[in-house]
Amino acid sequence: MKMITLVEDSTCCALPAEHGLSIYVETKLHKILFDLGTTDLFYKNAIALGIDLKQVDTVIISHGHDDHGGGLEAFLKINDHAKIYLQSSAFANHYTRKSTGPEYIGLNQALKNHPQIELLDGDFIIDQELQVFSNVLGDVYETNRNLLKEGFAMDDFVHEQHLVISENGKHVLFMGCGHKGVLNILAQCPVKPDVVVGGFHLYSMRSGKMLPEEVILELVHHLPDAKYYTGHCTGDEALAILQRELPQIYPLQTGTVITV
């Protein structure tokens, strides 16, 4: 299994970055995109890397925020056959709280009924390699408090889903932002992952605040043994704490290549 990060908030190479996430994955059976970033940058970076996204057969959009599914329209223009899996509630209205009032950060609802879209309600097994799970139980971090759902109430993230890829006896868990909390997600994961990839949401870009260091240290001490690649909404300062405490945590950036 090979993973290449097409879009992340920072970059480890000459490729440009944006606030968002998109990861290209090749397995024996599939060519996959996990999330699509905010714009069409995922596509431009794929071209620069010689990756043909017309060959992608499966897309997983982790949740209904535009920094993970904003590139959906761009993808549909270049690929006419891939199945695109989202939770049905991903196309609901989602907002962020600002001093000027709620600002829409949801997906383009005009795309909801596109024939390539597969709307799910909870867990779903795609095949022997791929499965998604959702409806994770447990409290969310304080860094989520400015994220709102329909009616401008605090989001409960029922629209968030996570991907497990299993190949050659190895399991890789992909999270978009980990809004429901990485420990909650790991506790509900249907397999014990060998590798975990995605955001931990320990930092709020909108408020500029990180979770207290003691909360992050408590998280580290409860993480199960695995290799972790994290970035996007984890935050640089939080990532530095994680790496200081646990050697098996690595930065996830635009251009990061992971082989399992």
C-alpha atoms as an extended CHARMM CRD file, in Angstrom:
* protein
*
       260  EXT
         1         1  MET       CA              0.0000000000        0.0000000000        0.0000000000  PROA      1               0.0000000000
         2         2  LYS       CA              1.3340000000        3.4050000000       -0.9850000000  PROA      2               0.0000000000
         3         3  MET       CA             -0.0090000000        6.7830000000        0.1710000000  PROA      3               0.0000000000
         4         4  ILE       CA              0.8930000000       10.2180000000       -1.1940000000  PROA      4               0.0000000000
         5         5  THR       CA             -0.4210000000       13.3800000000        0.4350000000  PROA      5               0.0000000000
         6         6  LEU       CA             -1.6340000000       15.6610000000       -2.3570000000  PROA      6               0.0000000000
         7         7  VAL       CA             -2.8600000000       18.4630000000       -0.0960000000  PROA      7               0.0000000000
         8         8  GLU       CA             -2.1420000000       19.4300000000        3.5010000000  PROA      8               0.0000000000
         9         9  ASP       CA             -1.6830000000       22.7410000000        5.3080000000  PROA      9               0.0000000000
        10        10  SER       CA              2.1100000000       22.5970000000        4.9980000000  PROA      10              0.0000000000
        11        11  THR       CA              4.5020000000       21.1050000000        2.4730000000  PROA      11              0.0000000000
        12        12  CYS       CA              7.7140000000       19.0830000000        2.5660000000  PROA      12              0.0000000000
        13        13  CYS       CA              8.5820000000       19.6740000000       -1.0980000000  PROA      13              0.0000000000
        14        14  ALA       CA              8.1190000000       22.1360000000       -3.9580000000  PROA      14              0.0000000000
        15        15  LEU       CA              4.3730000000       21.4170000000       -4.1830000000  PROA      15              0.0000000000
        16        16  PRO       CA              2.0760000000       24.1780000000       -2.8690000000  PROA      16              0.0000000000
        17        17  ALA       CA             -0.1080000000       23.6450000000        0.1950000000  PROA      17              0.0000000000
        18        18  GLU       CA             -3.5370000000       24.8490000000        1.3050000000  PROA      18              0.0000000000
        19        19  HSD       CA             -5.6900000000       24.5070000000        4.3930000000  PROA      19              0.0000000000
        20        20  GLY       CA             -7.2560000000       21.1320000000        3.6660000000  PROA      20              0.0000000000
        21        21  LEU       CA             -6.4980000000       17.4730000000        3.2160000000  PROA      21              0.0000000000
        22        22  SER       CA             -6.3280000000       15.0530000000        0.2890000000  PROA      22              0.0000000000
        23        23  ILE       CA             -4.4580000000       11.7430000000        0.2250000000  PROA      23              0.0000000000
        24        24  TYR       CA             -3.9790000000        9.4420000000       -2.7680000000  PROA      24              0.0000000000
        25        25  VAL       CA             -3.7420000000        5.7180000000       -1.9760000000  PROA      25              0.0000000000
        26        26  GLU       CA             -2.8400000000        2.7360000000       -4.1560000000  PROA      26              0.0000000000
        27        27  THR       CA             -3.6350000000       -0.8210000000       -3.0360000000  PROA      27              0.0000000000
        28        28  LYS       CA             -3.7550000000       -4.1240000000       -4.9000000000  PROA      28              0.0000000000
        29        29  LEU       CA             -7.4140000000       -3.5950000000       -5.7620000000  PROA      29              0.0000000000
        30        30  HSD       CA             -7.9700000000        0.1520000000       -5.6900000000  PROA      30              0.0000000000
        31        31  LYS       CA             -6.8210000000        3.6420000000       -6.4940000000  PROA      31              0.0000000000
        32        32  ILE       CA             -8.3590000000        5.8500000000       -3.8310000000  PROA      32              0.0000000000
        33        33  LEU       CA             -8.6780000000        9.4720000000       -2.8370000000  PROA      33              0.0000000000
        34        34  PHE       CA             -9.3010000000       10.1550000000        0.8240000000  PROA      34              0.0000000000
        35        35  ASP       CA            -10.6850000000       13.6960000000        0.9160000000  PROA      35              0.0000000000
        36        36  LEU       CA            -10.3960000000       16.3180000000       -1.8070000000  PROA      36              0.0000000000
        37        37  GLY       CA             -9.0170000000       19.4520000000       -0.1710000000  PROA      37              0.0000000000
        38        38  THR       CA            -10.5770000000       22.9030000000       -0.4820000000  PROA      38              0.0000000000
        39        39  THR       CA             -9.9530000000       23.6960000000       -4.1660000000  PROA      39              0.0000000000
        40        40  ASP       CA             -8.6210000000       21.8970000000       -7.2430000000  PROA      40              0.0000000000
        41        41  LEU       CA             -5.0730000000       21.9620000000       -5.8150000000  PROA      41              0.0000000000
        42        42  PHE       CA             -5.2120000000       18.1940000000       -5.1840000000  PROA      42              0.0000000000
        43        43  TYR       CA             -5.5940000000       17.7300000000       -8.9560000000  PROA      43              0.0000000000
        44        44  LYS       CA             -2.8060000000       20.1570000000       -9.8690000000  PROA      44              0.0000000000
        45        45  ASN       CA             -0.4380000000       18.4950000000       -7.4090000000  PROA      45              0.0000000000
        46        46  ALA       CA             -1.3830000000       15.0550000000       -8.7390000000  PROA      46              0.0000000000
        47        47  ILE       CA             -0.4760000000       16.1910000000      -12.2540000000  PROA      47              0.0000000000
        48        48  ALA       CA              2.8780000000       17.4920000000      -10.9730000000  PROA      48              0.0000000000
        49        49  LEU       CA              3.5310000000       14.0790000000       -9.3930000000  PROA      49              0.0000000000
        50        50  GLY       CA              2.4860000000       12.1230000000      -12.4940000000  PROA      50              0.0000000000
        51        51  ILE       CA             -0.6180000000       10.6390000000      -10.8160000000  PROA      51              0.0000000000
        52        52  ASP       CA             -3.5720000000       10.0750000000      -13.1490000000  PROA      52              0.0000000000
        53        53  LEU       CA             -6.7070000000       10.7650000000      -11.1150000000  PROA      53              0.0000000000
        54        54  LYS       CA             -8.8540000000        9.5080000000      -13.9920000000  PROA      54              0.0000000000
        55        55  GLN       CA             -7.8260000000        6.0480000000      -12.7550000000  PROA      55              0.0000000000
        56        56  VAL       CA             -9.2420000000        6.5960000000       -9.2470000000  PROA      56              0.0000000000
        57        57  ASP       CA            -12.1220000000        4.1900000000       -8.5590000000  PROA      57              0.0000000000
        58        58  THR       CA            -13.0470000000        5.1370000000       -4.9820000000  PROA      58              0.0000000000
        59        59  VAL       CA            -13.3070000000        8.4460000000       -3.1190000000  PROA      59              0.0000000000
        60        60  ILE       CA            -13.9920000000        8.7780000000        0.5980000000  PROA      60              0.0000000000
        61        61  ILE       CA            -14.9560000000       12.2180000000        1.9150000000  PROA      61              0.0000000000
        62        62  SER       CA            -14.4560000000       12.1820000000        5.6620000000  PROA      62              0.0000000000
        63        63  HSD       CA            -17.0250000000       14.8260000000        6.6150000000  PROA      63              0.0000000000
        64        64  GLY       CA            -19.0780000000       17.7300000000        5.3610000000  PROA      64              0.0000000000
        65        65  HSD       CA            -16.5720000000       20.5950000000        5.6150000000  PROA      65              0.0000000000
        66        66  ASP       CA            -15.2570000000       22.3690000000        2.5550000000  PROA      66              0.0000000000
        67        67  ASP       CA            -11.5750000000       21.8700000000        3.4220000000  PROA      67              0.0000000000
        68        68  HSD       CA            -12.1430000000       18.1320000000        2.8880000000  PROA      68              0.0000000000
        69        69  GLY       CA            -14.7600000000       18.1180000000        0.1340000000  PROA      69              0.0000000000
        70        70  GLY       CA            -14.3730000000       21.5030000000       -1.5450000000  PROA      70              0.0000000000
        71        71  GLY       CA            -12.6030000000       19.8710000000       -4.4930000000  PROA      71              0.0000000000
        72        72  LEU       CA            -15.5600000000       17.5680000000       -5.2670000000  PROA      72              0.0000000000
        73        73  GLU       CA            -16.7810000000       19.5190000000       -8.2930000000  PROA      73              0.0000000000
        74        74  ALA       CA            -13.2540000000       19.6320000000       -9.7250000000  PROA      74              0.0000000000
        75        75  PHE       CA            -12.9110000000       15.8590000000       -9.2850000000  PROA      75              0.0000000000
        76        76  LEU       CA            -16.2180000000       15.1600000000      -11.0320000000  PROA      76              0.0000000000
        77        77  LYS       CA            -15.0040000000       17.1300000000      -14.0440000000  PROA      77              0.0000000000
        78        78  ILE       CA            -12.0390000000       14.7940000000      -14.5820000000  PROA      78              0.0000000000
        79        79  ASN       CA            -13.4010000000       11.4230000000      -13.3970000000  PROA      79              0.0000000000
        80        80  ASP       CA            -16.7640000000       10.0320000000      -14.5370000000  PROA      80              0.0000000000
        81        81  HSD       CA            -16.8140000000        6.6100000000      -12.8670000000  PROA      81              0.0000000000
        82        82  ALA       CA            -15.3750000000        6.6170000000       -9.3170000000  PROA      82              0.0000000000
        83        83  LYS       CA            -17.8080000000        5.9570000000       -6.4810000000  PROA      83              0.0000000000
        84        84  ILE       CA            -17.7510000000        8.7360000000       -3.9050000000  PROA      84              0.0000000000
        85        85  TYR       CA            -18.7980000000        7.7500000000       -0.3900000000  PROA      85              0.0000000000
        86        86  LEU       CA            -20.1190000000       10.2340000000        2.1900000000  PROA      86              0.0000000000
        87        87  GLN       CA            -22.4150000000       10.0390000000        5.1560000000  PROA      87              0.0000000000
        88        88  SER       CA            -25.8770000000       11.2830000000        4.1490000000  PROA      88              0.0000000000
        89        89  SER       CA            -25.6430000000       14.1140000000        6.7000000000  PROA      89              0.0000000000
        90        90  ALA       CA            -22.4290000000       15.4250000000        5.1080000000  PROA      90              0.0000000000
        91        91  PHE       CA            -24.5120000000       17.5540000000        2.7310000000  PROA      91              0.0000000000
        92        92  ALA       CA            -26.3710000000       19.2660000000        5.5890000000  PROA      92              0.0000000000
        93        93  ASN       CA            -25.5650000000       22.8810000000        6.4370000000  PROA      93              0.0000000000
        94        94  HSD       CA            -22.3350000000       23.3360000000        8.3800000000  PROA      94              0.0000000000
        95        95  TYR       CA            -20.9490000000       26.5850000000        9.7140000000  PROA      95              0.0000000000
        96        96  THR       CA            -18.1600000000       28.1270000000       11.7180000000  PROA      96              0.0000000000
        97        97  ARG       CA            -18.8750000000       30.7490000000       14.3610000000  PROA      97              0.0000000000
        98        98  LYS       CA            -17.2660000000       34.1210000000       13.6480000000  PROA      98              0.0000000000
        99        99  SER       CA            -17.5530000000       37.5190000000       15.2750000000  PROA      99              0.0000000000
       100       100  THR       CA            -19.6400000000       38.6240000000       12.2970000000  PROA      100             0.0000000000
       101       101  GLY       CA            -21.9560000000       35.6160000000       12.6320000000  PROA      101             0.0000000000
       102       102  PRO       CA            -22.0610000000       32.0420000000       11.3130000000  PROA      102             0.0000000000
       103       103  GLU       CA            -20.1450000000       31.4310000000        8.0770000000  PROA      103             0.0000000000
       104       104  TYR       CA            -21.0390000000       28.5080000000        5.7910000000  PROA      104             0.0000000000
       105       105  ILE       CA            -18.2540000000       25.9180000000        5.4990000000  PROA      105             0.0000000000
       106       106  GLY       CA            -20.3080000000       23.0430000000        4.0900000000  PROA      106             0.0000000000
       107       107  LEU       CA            -20.2160000000       21.2090000000        0.7760000000  PROA      107             0.0000000000
       108       108  ASN       CA            -21.7520000000       22.2370000000       -2.5290000000  PROA      108             0.0000000000
       109       109  GLN       CA            -25.2820000000       20.8970000000       -2.0140000000  PROA      109             0.0000000000
       110       110  ALA       CA            -26.0030000000       20.9910000000       -5.7500000000  PROA      110             0.0000000000
       111       111  LEU       CA            -23.7650000000       17.8990000000       -6.0680000000  PROA      111             0.0000000000
       112       112  LYS       CA            -25.6940000000       15.7830000000       -3.5510000000  PROA      112             0.0000000000
       113       113  ASN       CA            -27.6980000000       13.8480000000       -6.1740000000  PROA      113             0.0000000000
       114       114  HSD       CA            -24.8360000000       13.3110000000       -8.6090000000  PROA      114             0.0000000000
       115       115  PRO       CA            -24.9080000000        9.6780000000       -9.8520000000  PROA      115             0.0000000000
       116       116  GLN       CA            -21.3740000000        8.9740000000       -8.6050000000  PROA      116             0.0000000000
       117       117  ILE       CA            -22.3070000000        9.9370000000       -5.0380000000  PROA      117             0.0000000000
       118       118  GLU       CA            -23.0570000000        7.0930000000       -2.6070000000  PROA      118             0.0000000000
       119       119  LEU       CA            -24.7470000000        8.3880000000        0.5490000000  PROA      119             0.0000000000
       120       120  LEU       CA            -24.2970000000        6.1950000000        3.6330000000  PROA      120             0.0000000000
       121       121  ASP       CA            -26.0190000000        5.9900000000        6.9860000000  PROA      121             0.0000000000
       122       122  GLY       CA            -23.4050000000        4.6580000000        9.3640000000  PROA      122             0.0000000000
       123       123  ASP       CA            -20.8750000000        1.8520000000        8.9200000000  PROA      123             0.0000000000
       124       124  PHE       CA            -20.3690000000        0.3110000000        5.4930000000  PROA      124             0.0000000000
       125       125  ILE       CA            -18.1230000000       -2.4640000000        4.1540000000  PROA      125             0.0000000000
       126       126  ILE       CA            -17.1290000000       -1.6810000000        0.5630000000  PROA      126             0.0000000000
       127       127  ASP       CA            -15.1510000000       -4.8890000000       -0.0270000000  PROA      127             0.0000000000
       128       128  GLN       CA            -12.4400000000       -7.0190000000        1.5810000000  PROA      128             0.0000000000
       129       129  GLU       CA             -9.9860000000       -4.0900000000        1.5020000000  PROA      129             0.0000000000
       130       130  LEU       CA            -12.1480000000       -1.1100000000        2.3680000000  PROA      130             0.0000000000
       131       131  GLN       CA            -14.6240000000       -0.2650000000        5.1120000000  PROA      131             0.0000000000
       132       132  VAL       CA            -15.8790000000        2.9430000000        6.6890000000  PROA      132             0.0000000000
       133       133  PHE       CA            -17.2630000000        3.5050000000       10.1620000000  PROA      133             0.0000000000
       134       134  SER       CA            -19.1240000000        6.4300000000       11.6590000000  PROA      134             0.0000000000
       135       135  ASN       CA            -21.3350000000        7.4830000000       14.5890000000  PROA      135             0.0000000000
       136       136  VAL       CA            -18.3920000000        7.4200000000       16.9950000000  PROA      136             0.0000000000
       137       137  LEU       CA            -19.4410000000        7.9010000000       20.6120000000  PROA      137             0.0000000000
       138       138  GLY       CA            -17.8230000000       10.2030000000       23.1530000000  PROA      138             0.0000000000
       139       139  ASP       CA            -17.1990000000       13.8730000000       23.7940000000  PROA      139             0.0000000000
       140       140  VAL       CA            -15.4790000000       16.2020000000       21.3280000000  PROA      140             0.0000000000
       141       141  TYR       CA            -12.5320000000       18.4680000000       22.1030000000  PROA      141             0.0000000000
       142       142  GLU       CA            -12.9630000000       22.1070000000       23.0820000000  PROA      142             0.0000000000
       143       143  THR       CA            -11.2650000000       23.0160000000       19.7730000000  PROA      143             0.0000000000
       144       144  ASN       CA            -14.5350000000       22.0750000000       18.0250000000  PROA      144             0.0000000000
       145       145  ARG       CA            -16.7370000000       24.5450000000       19.8620000000  PROA      145             0.0000000000
       146       146  ASN       CA            -16.8810000000       27.0800000000       16.9950000000  PROA      146             0.0000000000
       147       147  LEU       CA            -18.1020000000       24.4560000000       14.5130000000  PROA      147             0.0000000000
       148       148  LEU       CA            -21.8690000000       24.4610000000       14.0460000000  PROA      148             0.0000000000
       149       149  LYS       CA            -24.5510000000       22.3220000000       12.4140000000  PROA      149             0.0000000000
       150       150  GLU       CA            -28.1250000000       23.0160000000       11.2230000000  PROA      150             0.0000000000
       151       151  GLY       CA            -29.7830000000       25.5870000000       13.4680000000  PROA      151             0.0000000000
       152       152  PHE       CA            -26.3600000000       26.9120000000       14.5460000000  PROA      152             0.0000000000
       153       153  ALA       CA            -26.0570000000       24.4170000000       17.4090000000  PROA      153             0.0000000000
       154       154  MET       CA            -22.6380000000       22.9430000000       18.2020000000  PROA      154             0.0000000000
       155       155  ASP       CA            -21.8310000000       20.2090000000       15.7120000000  PROA      155             0.0000000000
       156       156  ASP       CA            -22.1570000000       16.5950000000       16.9030000000  PROA      156             0.0000000000
       157       157  PHE       CA            -20.2120000000       15.2880000000       13.8560000000  PROA      157             0.0000000000
       158       158  VAL       CA            -22.5940000000       12.5030000000       12.8930000000  PROA      158             0.0000000000
       159       159  HSD       CA            -21.4650000000       13.3750000000        9.3500000000  PROA      159             0.0000000000
       160       160  GLU       CA            -17.8870000000       12.2720000000       10.1100000000  PROA      160             0.0000000000
       161       161  GLN       CA            -16.6570000000        8.8860000000        8.8470000000  PROA      161             0.0000000000
       162       162  HSD       CA            -13.3310000000        7.0760000000        8.9290000000  PROA      162             0.0000000000
       163       163  LEU       CA            -11.7250000000        4.6950000000        6.4410000000  PROA      163             0.0000000000
       164       164  VAL       CA             -9.9530000000        1.4210000000        7.2110000000  PROA      164             0.0000000000
       165       165  ILE       CA             -7.8490000000       -0.1630000000        4.4680000000  PROA      165             0.0000000000
       166       166  SER       CA             -6.7120000000       -3.7620000000        5.0550000000  PROA      166             0.0000000000
       167       167  GLU       CA             -4.0350000000       -5.3430000000        2.8850000000  PROA      167             0.0000000000
       168       168  ASN       CA             -1.4670000000       -8.0970000000        3.4680000000  PROA      168             0.0000000000
       169       169  GLY       CA             -2.4980000000       -8.4170000000        7.0980000000  PROA      169             0.0000000000
       170       170  LYS       CA             -1.9070000000       -4.6990000000        7.7810000000  PROA      170             0.0000000000
       171       171  HSD       CA             -4.6160000000       -2.1890000000        8.6930000000  PROA      171             0.0000000000
       172       172  VAL       CA             -4.4280000000        1.5520000000        8.0500000000  PROA      172             0.0000000000
       173       173  LEU       CA             -6.9230000000        3.9550000000        9.6270000000  PROA      173             0.0000000000
       174       174  PHE       CA             -7.6030000000        7.2710000000        7.8750000000  PROA      174             0.0000000000
       175       175  MET       CA             -9.2270000000       10.1600000000        9.7570000000  PROA      175             0.0000000000
       176       176  GLY       CA            -10.0030000000       13.5370000000        8.2320000000  PROA      176             0.0000000000
       177       177  CYS       CA             -9.9460000000       15.8000000000       11.2860000000  PROA      177             0.0000000000
       178       178  GLY       CA            -10.7130000000       13.3630000000       14.0690000000  PROA      178             0.0000000000
       179       179  HSD       CA            -13.4260000000       15.7190000000       15.3030000000  PROA      179             0.0000000000
       180       180  LYS       CA            -14.8980000000       13.0270000000       17.5630000000  PROA      180             0.0000000000
       181       181  GLY       CA            -11.5310000000       12.5850000000       19.2850000000  PROA      181             0.0000000000
       182       182  VAL       CA             -8.7390000000       10.2600000000       18.2070000000  PROA      182             0.0000000000
       183       183  LEU       CA             -9.1000000000        8.0350000000       21.2860000000  PROA      183             0.0000000000
       184       184  ASN       CA            -12.8440000000        7.6620000000       20.7400000000  PROA      184             0.0000000000
       185       185  ILE       CA            -12.2530000000        6.8360000000       17.0840000000  PROA      185             0.0000000000
       186       186  LEU       CA             -9.5650000000        4.2800000000       17.8740000000  PROA      186             0.0000000000
       187       187  ALA       CA            -11.7980000000        2.6720000000       20.5100000000  PROA      187             0.0000000000
       188       188  GLN       CA            -14.5610000000        2.1540000000       17.9610000000  PROA      188             0.0000000000
       189       189  CYS       CA            -12.3180000000        1.1580000000       15.0380000000  PROA      189             0.0000000000
       190       190  PRO       CA            -13.3530000000       -2.3410000000       13.8840000000  PROA      190             0.0000000000
       191       191  VAL       CA             -9.7080000000       -3.4920000000       13.7300000000  PROA      191             0.0000000000
       192       192  LYS       CA             -6.5060000000       -2.5950000000       15.5620000000  PROA      192             0.0000000000
       193       193  PRO       CA             -4.6850000000       -0.3010000000       13.1250000000  PROA      193             0.0000000000
       194       194  ASP       CA             -0.9870000000       -0.6240000000       12.4210000000  PROA      194             0.0000000000
       195       195  VAL       CA             -0.8840000000        2.8920000000       10.9700000000  PROA      195             0.0000000000
       196       196  VAL       CA             -3.0920000000        5.9200000000       11.6900000000  PROA      196             0.0000000000
       197       197  VAL       CA             -3.1900000000        8.8290000000        9.2300000000  PROA      197             0.0000000000
       198       198  GLY       CA             -5.0030000000       12.1530000000        9.6020000000  PROA      198             0.0000000000
       199       199  GLY       CA             -5.7680000000       15.1590000000       11.7570000000  PROA      199             0.0000000000
       200       200  PHE       CA             -6.1690000000       15.0520000000       15.5440000000  PROA      200             0.0000000000
       201       201  HSD       CA             -7.9560000000       18.4330000000       15.8550000000  PROA      201             0.0000000000
       202       202  LEU       CA             -5.8810000000       19.5640000000       18.8130000000  PROA      202             0.0000000000
       203       203  TYR       CA             -5.7960000000       23.0980000000       17.3870000000  PROA      203             0.0000000000
       204       204  SER       CA             -8.4880000000       25.4500000000       16.1030000000  PROA      204             0.0000000000
       205       205  MET       CA             -7.3760000000       27.4980000000       13.1010000000  PROA      205             0.0000000000
       206       206  ARG       CA            -10.3470000000       29.8000000000       13.6050000000  PROA      206             0.0000000000
       207       207  SER       CA             -9.6140000000       30.6320000000       17.2510000000  PROA      207             0.0000000000
       208       208  GLY       CA             -5.8420000000       30.1030000000       17.0620000000  PROA      208             0.0000000000
       209       209  LYS       CA             -5.9930000000       28.0930000000       20.2850000000  PROA      209             0.0000000000
       210       210  MET       CA             -4.4390000000       24.7110000000       21.0900000000  PROA      210             0.0000000000
       211       211  LEU       CA             -5.7650000000       22.3120000000       23.6830000000  PROA      211             0.0000000000
       212       212  PRO       CA             -3.9900000000       22.6060000000       27.0580000000  PROA      212             0.0000000000
       213       213  GLU       CA             -0.6710000000       20.7280000000       27.1070000000  PROA      213             0.0000000000
       214       214  GLU       CA             -1.8510000000       18.4970000000       29.9410000000  PROA      214             0.0000000000
       215       215  VAL       CA             -4.7710000000       17.3250000000       27.7770000000  PROA      215             0.0000000000
       216       216  ILE       CA             -2.3980000000       16.4690000000       24.9270000000  PROA      216             0.0000000000
       217       217  LEU       CA             -0.0540000000       14.6230000000       27.2880000000  PROA      217             0.0000000000
       218       218  GLU       CA             -2.9860000000       12.6120000000       28.6160000000  PROA      218             0.0000000000
       219       219  LEU       CA             -3.9260000000       11.7540000000       25.0180000000  PROA      219             0.0000000000
       220       220  VAL       CA             -0.3820000000       10.5890000000       24.2280000000  PROA      220             0.0000000000
       221       221  HSD       CA             -0.2970000000        8.2650000000       27.2200000000  PROA      221             0.0000000000
       222       222  HSD       CA             -3.4660000000        6.5130000000       26.0570000000  PROA      222             0.0000000000
       223       223  LEU       CA             -2.6070000000        6.1040000000       22.3840000000  PROA      223             0.0000000000
       224       224  PRO       CA             -2.3310000000        2.4200000000       21.4530000000  PROA      224             0.0000000000
       225       225  ASP       CA              0.8330000000        1.1340000000       19.8340000000  PROA      225             0.0000000000
       226       226  ALA       CA              0.8340000000        2.1120000000       16.1600000000  PROA      226             0.0000000000
       227       227  LYS       CA              2.6280000000        4.3890000000       13.7270000000  PROA      227             0.0000000000
       228       228  TYR       CA              0.9640000000        7.8200000000       13.4520000000  PROA      228             0.0000000000
       229       229  TYR       CA              1.1120000000       10.4190000000       10.6760000000  PROA      229             0.0000000000
       230       230  THR       CA             -0.7050000000       13.6090000000       11.6060000000  PROA      230             0.0000000000
       231       231  GLY       CA             -1.0720000000       17.2260000000       10.5580000000  PROA      231             0.0000000000
       232       232  HSD       CA             -3.7610000000       19.5550000000        9.1540000000  PROA      232             0.0000000000
       233       233  CYS       CA             -5.8100000000       20.4530000000       12.2600000000  PROA      233             0.0000000000
       234       234  THR       CA             -3.3880000000       18.9280000000       14.7750000000  PROA      234             0.0000000000
       235       235  GLY       CA             -1.3630000000       22.1350000000       14.9790000000  PROA      235             0.0000000000
       236       236  ASP       CA              2.4090000000       22.6030000000       14.8920000000  PROA      236             0.0000000000
       237       237  GLU       CA              2.8250000000       23.1550000000       18.6220000000  PROA      237             0.0000000000
       238       238  ALA       CA              0.6590000000       20.1600000000       19.4870000000  PROA      238             0.0000000000
       239       239  LEU       CA              2.5610000000       18.0180000000       16.9770000000  PROA      239             0.0000000000
       240       240  ALA       CA              5.8540000000       19.0070000000       18.6140000000  PROA      240             0.0000000000
       241       241  ILE       CA              4.4900000000       17.8320000000       21.9860000000  PROA      241             0.0000000000
       242       242  LEU       CA              3.2830000000       14.5630000000       20.4560000000  PROA      242             0.0000000000
       243       243  GLN       CA              6.6550000000       13.8970000000       18.8180000000  PROA      243             0.0000000000
       244       244  ARG       CA              8.5220000000       14.7350000000       22.0040000000  PROA      244             0.0000000000
       245       245  GLU       CA              6.5270000000       12.1480000000       23.9140000000  PROA      245             0.0000000000
       246       246  LEU       CA              6.1040000000        9.4090000000       21.3060000000  PROA      246             0.0000000000
       247       247  PRO       CA              8.7220000000        8.5490000000       18.6700000000  PROA      247             0.0000000000
       248       248  GLN       CA              6.1970000000        6.8210000000       16.4090000000  PROA      248             0.0000000000
       249       249  ILE       CA              4.4390000000       10.0750000000       15.4410000000  PROA      249             0.0000000000
       250       250  TYR       CA              5.4370000000       11.7580000000       12.1660000000  PROA      250             0.0000000000
       251       251  PRO       CA              4.3300000000       14.9610000000       10.4190000000  PROA      251             0.0000000000
       252       252  LEU       CA              1.8410000000       14.6780000000        7.5650000000  PROA      252             0.0000000000
       253       253  GLN       CA              2.5080000000       17.2850000000        4.8660000000  PROA      253             0.0000000000
       254       254  THR       CA              1.8600000000       17.9150000000        1.1910000000  PROA      254             0.0000000000
       255       255  GLY       CA              4.2160000000       15.5200000000       -0.5780000000  PROA      255             0.0000000000
       256       256  THR       CA              4.5280000000       13.0070000000        2.2880000000  PROA      256             0.0000000000
       257       257  VAL       CA              4.8880000000        9.4640000000        0.9200000000  PROA      257             0.0000000000
       258       258  ILE       CA              3.9990000000        6.5040000000        3.1720000000  PROA      258             0.0000000000
       259       259  THR       CA              4.4910000000        2.8540000000        2.2710000000  PROA      259             0.0000000000
       260       260  VAL       CA              2.9760000000        0.0440000000        4.3470000000  PROA      260             0.0000000000
